[in-house]
Amino acid sequence: MRQQNINDAVSKDKTHKVQQYCARWIYQSGIPFNAIDNGAFKMFCEALGQFGPGWIPPTQYQLREPLLKEEEERTRELLKSQEAEWDRYGCSIMTDGWTDRKKRSIMNLCVNSRGGTFFLSSKDASTESHTGLYIFEYIDRCIGEVGAHKVVQVVTDNALNNVAASKMLKEKRPNIFWTGSAAHTIDLMLEAISKLPKFAKIIDQAKALTIFIYAHHKTLAMMRSHTKKRDIVRPGVTRFATSFLTLQSLLEKKIQLKAMFNSEEWDACEHSQSKKGKDSFLTVMSSLFGMA
């Protein structure tokens, strides 16, 4: 029994030591904590345990050259099984565009089917005019790569250039539908709702309040102290749904925010005497925060 306890203690110490090294690597490399739940990482840990002592990690060259090529080939093999699904049941081409942190305009295409969504193509379109013709040619080329007989529909947002591209596709490939993104459609609906007089003032007040709180480290610290570090959903510039999410977030914290603006700490804060501070106080005490 004593030997068993000793073995358990040694095993526990070894486990803790491995966990420490793993945690240190994650901290020093700036790896997100949720990466620990990645299935590929768990497979790596299992394989490493089976290998035993003496394993040498791959070099940077191996990661960016031979091992990357092997993984690309493995992914292509996985894609082949999906291509059979496309041929049998059809698929959808989904397109999206955004501006990355380097201010590059990126366009990408994905293929969606019963088996899931797979990345198909991406391109830097920073130097191009995003005309209907440009978008049509890019999508049409990818439809040809997938196989026009497999494609049921193309899904994009409802921007005017995409609408123009849809008309060109209809002329060339009348059997393929062009569908507006449901998420973008809902966002446009919320944009229209947010412009109604009944909602516009409330949304503007909520935005101004949120911007004020996050503009000053003292007000932000006060807010986080009262909400137990729960942040407010901040309104986005282009996604109108976030305006309503901001409203919901404020209403969920209305008791804590009222306590903050009624506190001695707020009275002593220099921002409480500013115009924006006074406006924020009135907003929190107004009917906006009297909603159920």
C-alpha positions, 0 to 999 in steps of 0.5 A: 500500500505504501509503495502504491502511494509513493508511485502515485505521488511520483506520477502526480509530480511528473504530471504536474511538471509536464503541465508546467512546461506545456503552460509555459510554452503556451504563455511564452508563445502567446497561444490562445488558451482554447488551443488546448482543446484542439483535437489535433493537439490531443492527438499530438500529446497521445502520439508523444506519450507513445513515442517515449523519451528522446523525441526531437521536435520539427525544425522551422524548415520542416514546419514550413516546407515538407510537413506543410506540404504533407498536411496540404496533401492530407487535406486534399485527400479529405476534400475528395470525399467531399467532392463525391458529396457535391456530385451526388447532392450538390453544393453552394459557393459562399463568398465573403470580403473584408479588410484585414489588419494591414488594410488589404482587401481580401475576397474568399470563396468556400464550398458548403454541402452536407459534409460541411464547409471547405475553403476553396479560394482566396485572393488579395483584391486591394488593387482591383475595383470590386465591380460586378464584372470582377466579382462575376469572373472570380466566382465563375472561374471557381464554379468551373473548377468545382463543376457547374453541374455540382453547384446549386447556388451562390451565396453573397451579401446584397451589395450592389456590385454583387447584385450586378454579378448575379445578373451576369451569372444568371445569363451564363448559368441560368440553372444556378441560383444566386442567394442573398446572405440571410445574415446580411439581410437581417443586418439590413433589416436592423439598419432600417429599424435603427433609423426609425425615430422610436429607436434611433435616439435610444441607440444613439444614447446607448452608443454614446454611453458605451463610447464614453465609458470605454474612452477613459480608463477610470470609467472603464475600471469603475464599470468593470468593478461594478459588473464583476469584469463583464464588458459591454457589447460595443457597437460596430461600425458596419454591423447594425446588429451590434447596436441592438446587442449593445442595448441588450448588454446595457439592459442586462447591467442596468442595476450595476451601471446605476450603482456606478453612476450613483457611487461616491467614486463617480462623484469624485471622478473628474469625468463626472463634470464633463458634458459627456459625463453628465449626458451619460449619467442622464442616459443611465437614469433615463427610461432607457434603463427603466425597460424590463 
